[in-house]
Amino acid sequence: MGVFNYSNPFIVFMVRLANMMIVSFYWVLCCIPVVTVLPASAALYHCVTRVVMARGSGVTRDFFRSFRAALKPGIALTVIVEIVGALVYIGIQTGLRIWDVSLFGTVYMALGVLVVILCVTMLIYVPPVLSRFEGGMGIVLRLSMYFSGRRLFASIWYALLLAMGIWFVDFFPPALFVIPALYTDLIRGGVEKSMKRYIEEAGLLDAEEVREEKNPTDDTPSALELEKLLTGEGNHG
């Protein structure tokens, strides 16, 4: 096996690293408007899952195609998340001032921490769901809440990884151009397993296979299928 053979493990690693840097750069670029953070994160998840693992049609093409598809619901979701995040931040700041003053302050702070954990763990699943499923904001939020609750301990681990990634970027800013894709790669195995299992349990596997035969690059369940999924129709158990 030659050094420059594309099947060489070192070459494979370098190509994946380069792809991670490219999609991380695109993610940073698309996050600049602020209200596009979730669509950019959905495109990042799609690209890492489909392209970095050598199953897509190209980094740039796949990223921006996924970004455009997630743009409309993603902007609205981002605005909602940012408003809720601001309110939670204000609440936590209030809790820090009163938590040791009285029993009420302690309870208030404990509830605030619980809300933060639940919100962050749910938020981690929003980009994957947004990239994988078609539907309105309600469907995306309900599915994200379902996945985070079903695998709560894994979700908390993902949140800790996210916190470590943010800390590392704060310590070494240039890492911003690789950490987003690296973090996505670290969580994608568990996230994909949860989503695929859910699709199978809801009886959507056959529909997904038909869709891939028609268009191999589109494996997104429709809004109608999601409504059946969320209402329990076609569930095998």
C-alpha positions in Angstrom: 0.0 0.0 0.0 1.5 3.3 -1.1 1.7 6.3 1.2 -0.5 8.4 -1.2 -3.0 5.6 -1.7 -6.5 6.9 -0.8 -7.2 3.8 1.2 -4.2 4.5 3.4 -5.4 5.1 7.0 -3.3 8.2 7.3 -4.7 9.7 4.1 -8.3 8.8 5.2 -7.7 10.5 8.5 -6.3 13.6 6.9 -9.2 13.8 4.4 -11.7 13.5 7.3 -9.8 16.1 9.3 -9.8 18.5 6.3 -13.6 17.9 5.8 -14.2 18.6 9.5 -12.3 21.9 9.2 -14.2 22.9 6.1 -17.7 22.2 7.6 -16.7 23.9 10.9 -15.7 27.0 8.9 -19.0 26.9 7.0 -20.8 26.5 10.4 -19.0 29.6 11.8 -19.7 31.6 8.7 -23.4 30.7 8.7 -23.7 31.5 12.4 -22.7 35.1 12.0 -26.3 36.3 11.5 -27.0 34.8 14.9 -30.6 33.9 14.0 -29.2 31.1 11.7 -27.4 29.1 14.4 -29.7 26.2 14.4 -30.0 25.9 10.6 -26.2 26.0 10.5 -25.9 23.4 13.2 -28.4 21.2 11.3 -26.3 21.5 8.2 -23.2 20.7 10.2 -24.8 17.5 11.6 -25.9 16.5 8.2 -22.5 17.0 6.6 -20.5 15.2 9.4 -22.9 12.3 9.2 -23.3 12.0 5.4 -20.1 13.5 4.0 -17.3 13.0 6.5 -18.3 9.4 6.6 -17.9 9.3 2.8 -21.6 8.9 1.9 -22.4 12.4 0.6 -22.0 14.2 -2.7 -19.5 16.8 -1.5 -18.9 19.0 1.5 -19.9 22.4 0.1 -22.9 21.1 -1.9 -24.3 19.0 1.0 -23.8 21.7 3.7 -25.5 24.5 1.9 -28.3 22.3 0.5 -29.0 21.1 4.1 -28.7 24.7 5.4 -31.2 26.0 2.9 -33.7 23.2 3.7 -33.5 24.0 7.5 -33.5 27.8 7.1 -37.2 28.6 7.4 -38.1 26.5 10.5 -34.5 26.9 11.9 -34.6 30.7 12.1 -37.9 30.7 14.0 -36.5 28.0 16.3 -33.3 29.9 16.9 -35.2 33.1 17.8 -37.4 31.1 20.3 -34.3 29.4 21.8 -32.4 32.7 22.2 -35.4 34.3 23.9 -35.9 31.4 26.3 -32.1 31.3 26.8 -32.1 35.0 27.8 -35.0 34.4 30.2 -33.3 31.4 31.8 -30.0 33.4 32.1 -31.8 36.2 33.9 -33.5 33.6 36.2 -30.2 32.0 37.0 -28.6 35.3 37.8 -31.5 36.1 40.1 -31.1 32.7 41.7 -27.4 33.2 42.3 -28.2 36.3 44.4 -30.9 34.7 46.6 -30.1 31.0 46.7 -28.5 31.2 50.2 -30.8 33.8 51.6 -33.8 31.6 52.3 -35.4 28.2 51.6 -37.3 29.8 48.7 -34.1 31.0 47.1 -32.6 27.5 47.4 -35.6 25.9 45.8 -35.7 28.6 43.1 -32.0 27.9 42.3 -32.5 24.1 42.2 -35.4 24.5 39.9 -33.4 26.8 37.7 -30.5 24.3 37.4 -33.0 21.6 36.5 -34.6 23.8 33.8 -31.1 24.5 32.4 -30.2 20.8 32.2 -33.5 19.9 30.5 -33.3 22.8 28.0 -29.6 22.1 27.1 -30.1 18.3 26.7 -33.2 18.9 24.5 -31.4 21.6 22.5 -28.6 19.2 21.6 -31.1 17.1 19.6 -32.7 20.0 17.7 -30.1 20.2 14.9 -30.1 16.5 14.3 -33.9 16.4 14.2 -34.0 19.5 12.0 -31.6 17.9 9.6 -33.3 14.5 9.5 -37.0 15.2 9.6 -39.5 17.5 7.8 -42.1 19.3 9.8 -43.0 22.4 11.8 -41.4 23.8 14.9 -43.8 21.8 17.1 -42.7 18.5 15.6 -39.0 19.4 15.9 -39.3 20.4 19.5 -41.5 17.4 20.5 -39.0 15.0 18.8 -36.0 16.7 20.4 -37.7 16.5 23.8 -38.5 12.8 23.3 -35.0 11.8 22.3 -33.4 13.7 25.1 -35.8 12.3 27.7 -35.5 8.7 26.4 -31.7 8.8 26.7 -31.3 11.3 29.5 -27.9 10.1 30.8 -26.4 10.0 27.3 -27.9 13.5 26.8 -26.3 14.8 29.9 -23.0 13.3 28.7 -23.4 15.1 25.4 -24.0 18.4 27.3 -20.8 17.9 29.3 -18.9 17.3 26.1 -20.4 20.5 24.7 -19.3 22.4 27.8 -15.8 21.0 27.4 -15.7 22.0 23.8 -16.8 25.5 24.6 -14.2 25.7 27.3 -11.5 24.5 24.9 -12.5 27.0 22.3 -12.4 29.8 24.9 -8.9 28.6 25.9 -7.7 28.2 22.3 -9.9 30.1 19.9 -8.5 28.6 16.6 -10.0 25.3 17.7 -13.3 26.8 16.7 -12.5 25.7 13.2 -12.5 22.0 14.1 -14.3 21.5 17.5 -17.9 21.9 16.1 -17.4 19.0 13.6 -15.4 17.0 16.1 -18.1 17.4 18.7 -20.8 16.4 16.2 -18.8 13.3 15.2 -18.5 12.3 18.9 -22.3 12.4 19.5 -23.6 11.3 16.1 -23.4 7.6 16.8 -25.7 7.6 19.7 -28.0 10.2 18.2 -28.3 8.3 14.9 -29.0 5.1 16.7 -31.9 6.7 18.6 -33.4 8.3 15.5 -33.1 5.2 13.4 -34.7 3.0 16.2 -37.5 5.5 16.5 -38.2 5.5 12.8 -38.2 1.7 12.8 -40.6 1.5 15.8 -43.0 3.9 14.0 -43.1 1.8 10.9 -41.3 4.4 8.7 -38.4 2.2 7.6 -40.1 0.9 4.5 -41.1 4.5 3.5 -37.5 5.6 4.0 -36.2 2.8 1.8 -38.6 3.8 -1.0 -37.5 7.4 -0.7 -33.9 6.5 -1.0 -34.6 4.5 -4.1 -36.2 7.5 -5.6 -33.6 10.0 -4.4 -30.6 8.5 -2.6 -29.6 11.8 -1.1 -32.9 12.5 0.6 -33.7 10.4 3.6 -36.0 12.9 5.3 -39.4 11.6 6.6 -42.3 13.8 5.6 -44.5 15.9 7.9 -47.4 13.4 7.3 -45.2 10.5 8.4 -44.1 12.4 11.5 -47.7 13.1 12.4 -48.3 9.4 12.3 -45.1 8.8 14.3 -46.0 11.3 17.0 -49.7 10.1 17.3 -48.6 6.5 17.6 -50.0 5.2 14.3 -48.0 2.4 12.8 -46.1 1.8 16.1 -45.1 -1.8 16.4 -44.7 -1.6 20.2 
